[in-house]
Amino acid sequence: MKLKKRLLFVVMSMLLMLANSLTFVQAVGNGRSIKIENPVKGHIYEAYQIFSGDKEDTGDNLSDTLKNVQWGSGVNDVLKEKYNAVEFANLMNKNTDDIDRFITEISRNLTDIHIDSEYNSVNSNYIISKLPTGFYLIVDKKDDNGDDVLGDVFSKNLVEVVSCCAVDIKLKGNAPTVLKKVKENIKKVERDEKLDDGYNDVADYCIGEKVPFELIGTLPSNLSDYKKYKYYFHDELSDAFDYDENSISIQIDNKNINDNARITYNNHKLTVGFDNLKTIDGVKSDSVIKIKYTATLNSNAHIGQLGNENTAKLEYSNNPNADHDESTGYTPNDTVIVYTYELDGQKIDALTNVHLSGAKFKLYRMNGLEREYANLDREKVIGWGKNGDEFESNEDGKFVVSGLDDGKYFLEETQAPTGYKVLNEPVKFIITAKTNNTQNWNEDPITGLESISITIGDNKKSGNVSKGIIKVEVGNISSVMLPSTGSKGTILSLTFGALLIVIGILYKIKKENE
């Protein structure tokens, strides 16, 4: 029995106790079953027999009397050696106001013997069938991938089980939920009223830019059952992000509570929360906790479809009957992803397609009427400023700028290859990345980024979506072959031509005089 298993329900009634018989609403015989309605998606449930016995024959099919009460197969020897089964049942019956203590004692002393549930996909519920006569605990064990569930909400409400037919259990005390979202800064995002504008599961950014994130947590409907309530967000950033520690904002129902929260950050793991959320004034079961912060996309970022993920989960008290520190559960992870892209350039002779080295460039984008030039470190963008950094085509004529967002850019040639003229105008291009901004991303990186392309003028060319690469060719014309007006070549040409004309005229005059 793994310690992470969480008790959900005690199947017993504390209506009437006799010396050697326990009166209860029971599951009886091999035809009896328990139906669990409103289950948590992906969870699996088990039944543990706490008390066994024989159904007392009263001539009534609806008899709720059990005789010859003994410990069931779901209880370990620790509890059996400590208590007689009938004595323990009598204690429970006499101390119903303190039933939580007995439930906790049982939950700590379970065996591995249980009856598994089966999922009914038609009715979206779970069935635990073929139950021998007795009292049962229903335990949330594992999810449908076989992983241990880190905790669902424990309900201290007692549940009745009818002896003649299937018992319906409607899960109460719903678990808290967490949403992790990232803000898309350019493209249109499907609106969700729970979220601020632009927030969804997918975004793209330049390396060096601050990326806004948002966490939204809810509370259980049975919050009032807890004396204390532990509540922590666990947010894990990939090494592609540098957390901006002064950016964090924590609110509950739009009221700032930064001073009440515990905030730690270590090794790309951000933890924000409360040892006892119930100490916050005004907190209630329908309260919403919202956390916002930014993290800078850094040079460790993956380029292209692999993306850069950021995952969060919520840890919370899940058993109002136990000490809040020892009984906590976790929500499933919620993941967002940020993409960034690469420009691969090729410098060529516009007439011969020969690759040209030694061309120097700067890259800029417009911020209103102002140019922002790319600052680079080993071909990767690290920020934007007034001057920026030059980059140069290598011996094969290639140059690379990595870590770009979807958007419009300008490639400005600052120095032409030897024998060539600098381009008169910058090359304007648009990177278009089609991303899934519909609030229903399935957490597969491939489905988050569907395509990428580059547009120059009227020409649009698809890129390599897997690698996140788009390509551009920049052509130059030799200054010897095609000099520009006002250049030295033009002056020399015109001078030489004029000289030929003068020589021709003088030659003609000489001939006429002869």
C-alpha positions in Angstrom: 0.0 0.0 0.0 1.6 3.2 -1.1 1.5 6.2 1.2 0.3 8.5 -1.6 -3.0 6.8 -1.9 -5.8 9.0 -0.6 -9.0 7.9 1.1 -12.1 9.2 -0.5 -15.1 7.7 1.3 -15.9 5.5 4.2 -18.7 3.2 3.3 -20.5 2.8 6.7 -23.5 4.0 8.6 -23.4 4.8 12.3 -27.1 4.2 12.9 -27.3 1.3 15.3 -24.8 -0.9 17.1 -25.6 -4.2 19.0 -23.1 -6.3 20.9 -22.3 -8.7 18.1 -24.0 -7.2 15.2 -23.4 -3.9 13.3 -26.4 -2.3 11.7 -25.5 -0.4 8.6 -26.4 0.2 4.9 -24.1 -2.4 3.3 -22.8 -4.0 0.2 -23.9 -7.6 0.3 -23.0 -10.7 -1.7 -21.3 -11.1 -5.1 -24.0 -9.3 -6.9 -23.5 -6.0 -5.0 -21.6 -3.1 -6.5 -20.7 0.5 -5.9 -21.1 3.1 -8.6 -19.0 6.2 -8.4 -20.4 9.2 -10.1 -18.7 12.5 -10.8 -15.3 10.8 -10.8 -12.1 12.8 -11.4 -11.0 12.3 -15.0 -8.3 9.7 -15.4 -8.4 8.4 -11.8 -8.9 4.8 -10.7 -10.7 3.8 -7.5 -10.4 0.8 -5.2 -12.6 -0.7 -2.5 -11.0 -1.8 0.8 -13.0 -4.1 3.1 -12.8 -2.7 6.6 -15.4 -4.9 8.4 -16.6 -8.3 7.2 -19.5 -10.3 8.6 -22.7 -12.2 7.7 -25.9 -10.7 6.6 -28.6 -11.2 9.2 -31.6 -13.0 7.8 -34.6 -11.1 8.8 -36.8 -12.1 5.9 -36.3 -8.6 4.5 -34.3 -8.1 1.3 -33.5 -4.6 2.5 -32.0 -5.8 5.7 -29.2 -3.6 6.9 -27.9 -5.8 9.7 -24.5 -7.4 9.8 -23.7 -10.1 12.4 -20.4 -11.9 13.3 -18.5 -8.6 12.7 -14.8 -9.1 12.1 -12.0 -7.0 10.7 -12.0 -7.1 6.9 -9.3 -8.0 4.4 -8.4 -4.3 3.9 -7.1 -3.7 7.4 -3.6 -4.6 8.4 -2.3 -6.3 11.6 -1.4 -3.1 13.4 -5.1 -2.1 13.7 -6.2 -5.7 14.3 -3.7 -6.1 17.2 -4.7 -2.8 18.7 -8.5 -3.1 18.6 -11.1 -5.8 18.5 -13.3 -5.2 15.4 -16.6 -5.0 17.4 -15.0 -2.8 20.0 -13.7 -0.4 17.4 -17.1 -0.3 15.7 -18.8 0.4 19.0 -16.3 3.2 19.7 -17.1 4.8 16.3 -20.8 4.5 17.0 -20.5 6.2 20.4 -18.2 9.0 19.2 -19.8 10.1 15.9 -18.8 13.7 16.6 -15.1 12.6 16.5 -15.5 10.3 13.5 -12.7 12.0 11.6 -10.2 10.6 14.1 -11.4 7.0 13.4 -11.4 7.5 9.7 -7.8 8.8 9.8 -6.7 5.8 11.9 -8.2 3.4 9.4 -6.7 5.1 6.4 -3.2 4.7 7.9 -3.6 1.0 8.4 -4.7 -0.4 5.0 -3.4 -3.5 3.3 -2.8 -4.1 -0.4 -5.9 -6.2 -0.7 -8.7 -4.5 -2.6 -11.2 -4.7 -5.4 -10.5 -2.6 -8.4 -13.0 -0.4 -10.2 -13.9 -0.5 -13.9 -14.6 2.6 -16.0 -18.0 2.8 -17.7 -17.3 5.0 -20.7 -21.0 5.1 -21.7 -22.1 6.7 -18.4 -18.7 8.2 -17.5 -18.6 6.6 -14.1 -16.8 3.8 -12.2 -18.2 0.5 -11.0 -16.7 -1.6 -8.2 -18.6 -5.0 -8.4 -18.7 -8.4 -6.8 -18.3 -7.1 -3.3 -18.5 -9.5 -0.4 -20.7 -8.4 2.6 -19.1 -5.7 4.7 -18.1 -2.1 5.2 -15.8 -0.5 2.6 -13.4 2.4 2.0 -13.2 3.8 -1.5 -9.6 4.9 -2.2 -8.3 6.9 -5.1 -5.3 4.9 -6.3 -3.8 5.6 -9.7 -4.5 7.4 -12.9 -5.2 5.5 -16.1 -1.5 5.7 -17.1 -0.6 3.6 -14.0 1.0 6.5 -12.1 0.3 7.1 -8.5 -2.4 9.8 -8.0 -0.9 12.3 -5.6 -4.3 13.0 -4.0 -7.9 13.7 -4.6 -10.2 15.5 -2.2 -11.2 13.4 0.8 -14.8 13.7 1.8 -15.7 13.3 5.5 -19.3 12.8 4.6 -20.6 9.3 5.3 -22.0 7.4 2.3 -24.9 5.0 2.5 -24.6 1.7 0.6 -27.9 -0.1 -0.2 -27.7 -3.9 0.3 -29.9 -5.1 -2.6 -28.6 -3.2 -5.5 -25.8 -1.0 -6.9 -24.8 1.9 -4.6 -24.4 5.3 -6.0 -21.6 7.5 -4.7 -21.5 11.0 -5.8 -18.1 12.5 -5.1 -18.2 15.6 -3.1 -15.6 18.2 -2.1 -14.3 18.7 -5.6 -10.5 19.2 -6.0 -9.0 22.5 -6.7 -7.8 23.2 -10.2 -4.9 25.1 -11.7 -4.5 26.8 -15.1 -1.1 27.8 -16.5 -1.2 30.4 -19.3 1.3 32.4 -21.3 0.7 35.7 -23.1 0.9 35.9 -26.9 2.1 39.4 -27.7 1.3 39.7 -31.4 -1.3 37.2 -32.8 -5.0 37.1 -32.0 -5.9 34.7 -29.2 -9.2 33.0 -28.6 -10.8 34.8 -25.7 -11.5 33.1 -22.3 -13.4 35.1 -19.7 -11.3 33.6 -16.9 -8.1 34.9 -18.4 -6.7 38.3 -19.1 -6.3 39.4 -22.7 -3.7 37.5 -24.8 -3.3 34.6 -22.4 -3.5 31.1 -23.7 -1.3 27.9 -24.0 1.0 28.9 -26.9 3.1 31.9 -27.7 6.3 32.9 -29.6 8.9 35.4 -28.6 12.4 36.7 -29.4 15.2 35.5 -27.2 16.0 38.3 -24.7 12.3 39.3 -24.3 10.3 39.1 -21.1 7.5 36.5 -21.4 4.4 37.1 -19.2 2.9 34.0 -17.4 -0.3 33.6 -15.5 -1.4 31.0 -12.9 -5.0 30.7 -11.8 -6.0 28.4 -8.9 -9.5 27.5 -7.5 -10.5 26.1 -4.2 -12.6 23.0 -3.1 -16.3 23.3 -2.5 -15.8 21.8 1.0 -13.2 24.4 2.1 -15.2 25.1 5.3 -14.6 21.5 6.4 -10.9 22.2 6.9 -9.4 23.8 10.0 -6.2 24.6 8.0 -5.7 24.5 4.3 -2.3 24.2 2.7 -2.1 25.6 -0.8 1.0 25.9 -3.0 1.7 26.5 -6.7 4.7 24.6 -8.0 5.9 26.1 -11.3 8.8 24.6 -13.2 10.5 26.7 -15.8 12.8 25.1 -18.4 16.4 26.4 -18.5 15.3 28.5 -21.5 13.8 31.0 -19.0 15.3 33.3 -16.4 12.7 34.2 -13.7 12.3 37.9 -13.1 11.9 37.9 -9.4 10.6 41.5 -9.0 7.8 40.9 -11.5 5.5 38.6 -9.4 2.0 39.6 -8.4 -0.2 37.5 -6.2 -3.9 38.2 -5.8 -7.0 36.5 -4.3 -10.3 37.9 -5.7 -8.3 40.8 -7.1 -6.8 41.7 -3.8 -3.0 41.8 -3.6 -1.6 39.3 -1.1 2.1 39.2 -1.9 3.0 39.9 1.7 1.0 36.9 2.9 2.5 34.4 0.5 5.7 32.3 0.7 7.8 32.7 -2.4 10.9 30.6 -3.3 12.8 30.2 -6.5 15.6 27.7 -6.9 17.0 25.8 -9.9 14.2 27.0 -12.2 11.5 26.0 -9.8 9.1 28.6 -8.5 7.0 27.8 -5.5 4.3 30.2 -4.3 1.7 29.6 -1.6 0.4 29.4 1.9 0.9 27.0 4.8 -2.7 27.9 5.8 -4.7 29.8 3.2 -7.6 30.2 5.7 -5.7 32.9 7.5 -6.3 35.2 4.5 -9.2 37.5 5.2 -12.2 36.9 3.0 -11.1 33.6 1.5 -14.0 31.3 0.6 -14.6 28.2 -1.5 -15.3 30.2 -4.7 -12.3 32.5 -4.3 -9.8 32.6 -7.2 -6.0 32.9 -6.7 -4.1 34.5 -9.5 -0.4 34.8 -9.9 1.4 36.8 -12.6 5.1 37.1 -13.4 7.6 37.4 -16.3 10.5 35.3 -17.3 13.1 36.2 -19.9 13.6 33.8 -22.8 17.4 33.2 -22.9 20.0 31.7 -25.2 19.2 28.1 -24.0 16.0 28.3 -25.9 15.2 25.5 -28.4 14.5 26.8 -31.9 11.5 25.5 -33.8 8.9 22.9 -33.0 10.5 21.4 -29.9 9.6 24.7 -28.2 10.3 25.7 -24.6 7.8 24.4 -22.1 6.8 25.7 -18.7 4.7 23.5 -16.4 2.7 24.1 -13.2 0.7 22.1 -10.7 -1.1 22.8 -7.5 -0.5 21.1 -4.1 -3.3 21.3 -1.6 -4.7 19.8 1.6 -7.0 16.9 0.6 -8.2 15.5 3.8 -10.2 17.5 6.4 -9.9 14.7 8.8 -6.1 14.7 8.9 -3.3 17.1 9.7 -3.1 19.4 6.8 0.7 19.0 6.5 0.6 15.2 6.2 -2.2 14.8 3.7 -1.8 16.8 0.5 -2.6 16.1 -3.1 -1.5 17.5 -6.4 -3.5 18.5 -9.5 -2.4 17.2 -12.9 0.3 19.3 -14.6 -0.7 22.1 -16.9 1.8 23.1 -19.5 2.4 26.0 -21.8 4.9 26.4 -24.6 6.9 29.3 -26.1 8.5 29.1 -29.6 11.2 31.1 -31.3 12.7 31.0 -34.8 15.8 31.3 -36.9 16.7 33.3 -40.0 19.3 31.6 -42.3 20.7 34.0 -44.9 22.7 33.5 -48.0 24.7 36.3 -49.6 25.1 35.8 -53.4 26.1 37.5 -56.6 22.7 38.5 -58.1 23.8 37.5 -61.7 26.0 34.4 -61.1 24.7 33.1 -57.8 28.2 32.9 -56.5 28.3 32.9 -52.7 29.8 36.0 -51.3 31.7 36.4 -48.0 32.4 39.6 -46.1 29.0 41.3 -46.3 28.0 42.9 -43.1 24.5 43.5 -41.8 22.3 44.7 -39.0 18.8 43.6 -38.3 16.1 45.9 -37.0 12.4 46.1 -36.3 10.1 49.1 -35.8 8.7 50.1 -32.5 6.3 52.9 -33.5 8.5 55.3 -35.4 11.7 54.1 -33.8 14.1 51.5 -35.0 15.2 48.8 -32.6 18.4 47.0 -33.7 19.2 43.4 -32.6 21.9 42.9 -30.1 23.6 39.5 -30.8 25.7 37.0 -29.0 27.1 34.2 -31.2 24.3 34.6 -33.7 21.5 34.7 -31.1 19.4 37.7 -30.3 19.9 38.8 -26.8 18.0 42.1 -26.9 17.1 45.2 -28.9 18.6 48.7 -28.8 19.5 51.9 -30.7 22.7 50.6 -32.3 22.7 46.8 -32.4 25.4 44.4 -33.5 26.8 43.7 -37.0 27.0 40.2 -38.3 28.9 39.0 -41.4 28.5 36.4 -44.2 31.1 33.7 -43.8 33.3 32.1 -46.5 30.3 30.3 -47.9 28.2 33.4 -47.9 26.0 32.3 -45.0 24.8 34.3 -42.0 22.4 33.3 -39.2 20.2 35.2 -36.8 18.6 33.0 -34.2 15.8 33.6 -31.6 13.3 35.7 -33.6 9.6 36.1 -33.0 6.8 36.1 -35.5 6.7 39.6 -37.1 8.2 42.2 -39.5 11.9 42.8 -39.8 14.4 44.8 -41.9 17.9 43.5 -43.0 20.2 46.4 -43.4 23.5 45.9 -45.3 26.2 48.0 -43.7 29.1 46.7 -45.8 29.2 45.0 -49.2 31.6 42.3 -50.2 34.7 43.6 -51.9 33.9 44.7 -55.5 30.2 45.1 -54.8 28.0 48.0 -53.9 26.0 48.2 -50.6 22.3 47.7 -51.1 20.4 51.0 -51.4 17.5 49.8 -49.2 17.1 47.3 -46.4 15.5 43.9 -47.2 12.0 43.9 -45.6 10.7 40.5 -44.6 7.9 39.1 -42.5 8.1 35.9 -40.5 4.6 34.2 -40.2 4.3 31.3 -37.7 0.9 29.6 -37.4 0.5 28.6 -33.8 -2.4 27.0 -31.8 -3.9 29.9 -29.9 -7.4 28.4 -29.4 -7.1 27.6 -25.6 -7.3 23.8 -26.3 -3.7 22.9 -27.1 -3.1 19.2 -26.3 0.4 19.7 -25.0 2.1 18.1 -28.0 4.8 20.5 -29.2 4.1 19.5 -32.8 0.5 20.6 -32.7 1.4 23.9 -31.1 3.4 25.1 -34.1 1.8 24.2 -37.4 3.8 26.1 -40.0 6.3 28.8 -40.6 7.0 31.0 -43.7 8.8 34.1 -44.8 7.4 36.8 -47.1 9.6 39.3 -49.1 7.5 41.6 -51.3 5.0 39.5 -53.1 7.0 36.3 -52.6 6.1 33.9 -49.8 8.2 30.8 -49.0 7.6 28.1 -46.5 10.2 27.3 -43.9 11.3 24.2 -42.0 8.6 24.0 -39.3 10.4 21.3 -37.4 13.6 23.3 -37.1 11.9 26.6 -37.0 14.1 27.9 -39.9 13.2 30.4 -42.6 15.7 31.3 -45.4 16.5 34.4 -47.4 18.9 35.1 -50.2 20.5 38.6 -50.5 21.9 39.4 -53.9 24.5 42.1 -54.9 25.6 43.4 -58.3 29.2 44.0 -59.1 30.2 47.7 -59.0 32.5 47.1 -62.0 29.7 45.7 -64.2 27.0 48.1 -63.1 28.2 51.3 -61.5 25.7 53.6 -60.0 25.1 57.2 -61.0 27.7 59.5 -59.3 30.2 56.7 -58.6 33.8 56.8 -59.5 33.1 54.3 -62.2 30.6 56.5 -63.7 32.9 59.5 -63.7 35.7 57.5 -65.2 33.4 56.2 -67.9 32.1 59.6 -68.8 35.6 61.2 -68.8 36.9 58.4 -71.1 33.9 58.8 -73.4 34.4 62.6 -73.6 38.0 62.2 -74.4 37.2 59.9 -77.3 34.7 62.4 -78.6 37.4 65.2 -78.4 40.0 63.0 -80.2 37.4 62.2 -82.9 36.6 65.9 -83.5 40.3 66.9 -83.7 41.0 64.0 -86.1 38.2 65.2 -88.4 39.4 68.8 -88.4 42.9 67.7 -89.2 41.7 65.7 -92.2 39.7 68.6 -93.5 42.7 71.0 -93.3 44.8 68.6 -95.3 
